[in-house]
Amino acid sequence: MRIEDPKIVAVLPELGVQLNPSASLAGLTSLGIGGTTDLLRIHKHEAIPDLLNLLDAQDVPHKFLGGGSNLLVGDGELPWIVLQLVSPEPDIVLEGNFAQVDAAADLGRTVTFCAKNDLGGMEGLIGVPGTVGGALRMNAGAYGMQIGSYVREVKLYRAAARKLETLQGDQISFEYRHTSFAPDDMMLAVKLELPSKPYPEILKGIRICNEKRRASQPLGQKSAGCIFKNPPGASAGRMIDELGLKGLSVGDARVSDRHANFFVNAGKASAKDMLALIADVRERVQKSSGVILEYEVVVWNR
Ligand SMILES: Cc1cc2nc3c(=O)[nH]c(=O)nc-3n(C[C@H](O)[C@H](O)[C@H](O)COP(=O)(O)OP(=O)(O)OC[C@H]3O[C@@H](n4cnc5c(N)ncnc54)[C@H](O)[C@@H]3O)c2cc1C
């Protein structure tokens, strides 16, 4: 979608919003799949209510992009624009055991920055790509930990109230890859409370998690991490593997040979290929076990 309305184009610079016309979502997502649309890069949180009022008044549909590491985006010209936050400098400020982090901050860099300042707890998140905002939305986690355990405060844009608000940690529920934020809430910054730990000890934990990832995941290939959530008490990857589906392909979309819940773009896969592969695997799992796998990847199709 192109923003052609002169009313919007004229106001964007005043709001500190940068317009990148016809951005390729394939280039902005870890799967390397997705068509084109206009991208608005937001430099000031305070501009968000005015920006969204303007887009809504002109009927411009939008979606919110973090680091693009948990997304499967449709092909061709997309029927909505994309908004993305730009990280301020500095994007992490520490005070005692608290880390105030901008939602656009890179998650891995946040984990290592905190670690170097003797703040641990997030070792399992090393190797999870994307932004801190995306991790909050998805309640990202691995190896027995999840980011939600450390959240004490979240600054967000509440679309329902059309304003910026701050929620306390106990006002938000964080469950397995699910949070109580409304679908159109936009996370802007978070205050984390992290346990004190000496850096060498944190580094040991980080190295163990890195090693586990290297041993089990197709890290050099384009993917969006796990495609499906694990059903209660089971592993989606194991269920897919037990059906002998590693290597199953539709075009260049392929079930990883290394981890059956990672589907990779082995060349020039389209969203259509990837969606067909996901539907096929899901149907086979349902036929054999009766379990309907729930998507972990977020699909922006139409
Ligand atoms: C190799 C690999 C390994 C991975 N391993 C793990 C893992 O171990 N554990 C795990 O949990 N995940 C894992 N993932 C998935 C992914 O990295 C996480 O879900 C990550 O937290 C997504 O963040 P993002 O910024 O990339 O979000 P995006 O992919 O950009 O967006 C995901 C969703 O969050 C929303 N969103 C993003 N930012 C915001 C914001 N600021 N406010 C509101 N909504 C927002 C988007 O609208 C979208 O709905 C992996 C992915 C890859 C490619």
The ligand as a Gaussian input file, in Angstrom:
#p B3LYP/6-31G(d) Opt

LIG

0 1
 C       16.421000     -18.670000      14.794000
 C       15.248000     -18.251000      15.662000
 C       15.158000     -18.729000      16.970000
 C       14.087000     -18.357000      17.788000
 N       14.031000     -18.855000      19.058000
 C       13.017000     -18.467000      19.878000
 C       12.953000     -18.946000      21.231000
 O       13.799000     -19.704000      21.692000
 N       11.928000     -18.521000      22.006000
 C       10.958000     -17.662000      21.545000
 O       10.065000     -17.277000      22.305000
 N       10.993000     -17.205000      20.263000
 C       11.983000     -17.584000      19.429000
 N       12.024000     -17.117000      18.134000
 C       10.917000     -16.276000      17.623000
 C       11.150000     -14.746000      17.743000
 O       12.528000     -14.461000      17.709000
 C       10.540000     -14.167000      19.029000
 O        9.149000     -14.411000      19.073000
 C       10.797000     -12.653000      19.135000
 O       10.511000     -12.264000      20.452000
 C        9.966000     -11.827000      18.159000
 O       10.400000     -10.460000      18.250000
 P       10.404000      -9.484000      16.992000
 O       10.812000      -8.148000      17.474000
 O       11.203000     -10.059000      15.896000
 O        8.853000      -9.478000      16.640000
 P        8.193000      -9.470000      15.180000
 O        8.473000     -10.782000      14.529000
 O        8.522000      -8.242000      14.455000
 O        6.646000      -9.420000      15.584000
 C        5.997000     -10.510000      16.228000
 C        4.651000     -10.001000      16.756000
 O        4.891000      -9.057000      17.793000
 C        4.291000      -7.814000      17.463000
 N        5.193000      -6.766000      17.943000
 C        6.513000      -6.609000      17.712000
 N        6.990000      -5.550000      18.372000
 C        5.939000      -5.016000      19.034000
 C        5.772000      -3.887000      19.895000
 N        6.779000      -3.086000      20.252000
 N        4.526000      -3.620000      20.358000
 C        3.481000      -4.413000      20.023000
 N        3.564000      -5.492000      19.255000
 C        4.793000      -5.793000      18.755000
 C        4.130000      -7.805000      15.956000
 O        3.066000      -6.957000      15.570000
 C        3.817000      -9.261000      15.706000
 O        2.450000      -9.510000      15.992000
 C       13.086000     -17.484000      17.285000
 C       13.180000     -16.992000      15.968000
 C       14.249000     -17.376000      15.158000
 C       14.336000     -16.835000      13.754000

